[in-house]
C-alpha cells in the first residue's frame, strides 16, 4: 500500500501544482533568457559602445555569465531555508526577485546617458537575476516531484522543465516581433526595453497562481516526524553540511550530468545568435525565428522524454541525450554555414531535441538522489554549482574560440568534451526511478530524525 506521501494525488490538485510550477519557471526563464538574447543583439552597443563589435559582444556575454556566478549562492540560501521552511514561500520570493530585477533592467539608463555606471548597474541586476534563479529551479521541480504519482514522476516532474523552452519561446518571440515591426534604430533606442518591462505583468500572474498551491506533502510529513524527535539539530540547522556528508557523490554526479546539458543549450540558443549573424551571414530576424520554432518543438518533446524515463529509467534516457548532442555538433555547424533557413532550423531543432533527452528526466533524477530533509539543498547545489563551469562561460568561450580561430571546429570539440564528461557521470550514477521520495533520511544513515525547531519554523506555511 502506498504511504500518504507517495499515494497518487487528486488529478485536479496535481494539475494545479504542475501549472503553478510551470508558469513560475516560465516567467523566471523568460527573464533570464531575455537577457541572454539582448546581450547577443543590442547590449554590446548600448552598454559597451566604445569596444570593437565582437569585443563588445564578449563583454556583454561576460555580464551574462555573472548571473550564473550568483546561482550557486542562490542555491545555498534558498536550499537552506527551503529545507527548513518549505518549498512554497521560497518560490514566491524567487519570483519576486527575478521579476523585479528584470523590470529594473527595462528602466536602466544606457552608457550614452550615465557612462560607465550603466554596465555596473546592469551587472548588479544580473546578479540578482542569477541569485533568484539559483533558488527557483530546485523548489519548482521538488514541489511537483513530491506531489506527484511515483509511477509517473518523470513525466510530471518534466513539466517544470518545459518552463525553460517556454521562457525561451516567449523571450525570443517578443524580441522577434519587435525586430520585425520596429526599425533597427527604434529597437536599439527604446524597443528593447519593452520585453523587460512586460516582466512586471507576468510576475503578477505568476504570483497569483503560485500562492494558490499547497506545500509539498512529503515535506509536511517530514515536519510531522520532526515534532516527535530532538536529535541531529546541527545537521538540520545546516542542510549543506548534511548534503556534503551523506550525498557528496550524488552532488558530483549531478554536476557532471549538467555539463553537456548546460553547455549545449547555451551554445544552441544563445551563441547561435552571434555565430549565425557574423559567420554565416544570417539576419538577426532569421536566427531568432529559427530559435523560436525550435523552442516550440523543444517544449513539446520534454514531457515525452520524461514519460520515457518512467519506462526505461532516468539513466538510459539521459545517455541518449548526452551522446546525441555530442554527435550532432559537427553537423550542427555545417548546416548553419549553408546560410539557409531550413538548414538552420534543422540544426537547432535536432540539437534541442537531444538536449531535451537530458533535461526532461533531470528533475526527477536529481530529486530522487537526495533525502527529504536535504533535498532542496542537494538538488539545487548539484544543479547550480555546475552552471558556473558549464552554462555561465559557454557563450563567452564559444565567442572567444570563434574570435581566435575563425572556425566552428573548436566550438564543436568543446561541446563534445562536455558530452564525454556527462556520459562518465551518468555511467557512474545509480538508477533512481524506483526510489521513495518519502524517505526522510539518506541511504547510509538509518532514519535520522529532523529537528523539532525546523517543524515549528514551518508551521506558518
Secondary structure, DSSP 8 states (H G I E B T S, - for coil): ---TTTS---HHHHHHHHHHHHHHHHHHHHHHHHHHHHHHHTHHHHH-TTS-HHHHHHHHHHHHHHHHHHHHHHHHHHHHHHHHH-HHHHHHHHHHHHHHHHHHHHT---HHHHTTHHHHHHHHHHHHHHHHHHHHHHHHHHHHHHHS-GGGHHHHHHHHHHHHHHHHHHHHHHHHHHHHHS-HHHIIIIIHHHHHHTHHHHHHHHHHHHTTS---HHHHHHHHHHTT----HHHHH-HHHHHHHHSHHHHHHHHHHHHHHHHHHHIIIIIHHHHHHHTS---HHHHHHHHHHHHHHHHHHHHHHHHHHHHH-HHHHHHHHHHHHHHHHHHHHHHHHT--HHHHHHHHHHHHHHHHHHHHHHHHHHHHHS-GGGHHHHHHHHHHHHHHHTHHHHHHHHHHHHHHHSSSHHHHHHHHHHHHHHHHHHHHS---TT--TT--S-TTSTT----HHHHHHTTT-
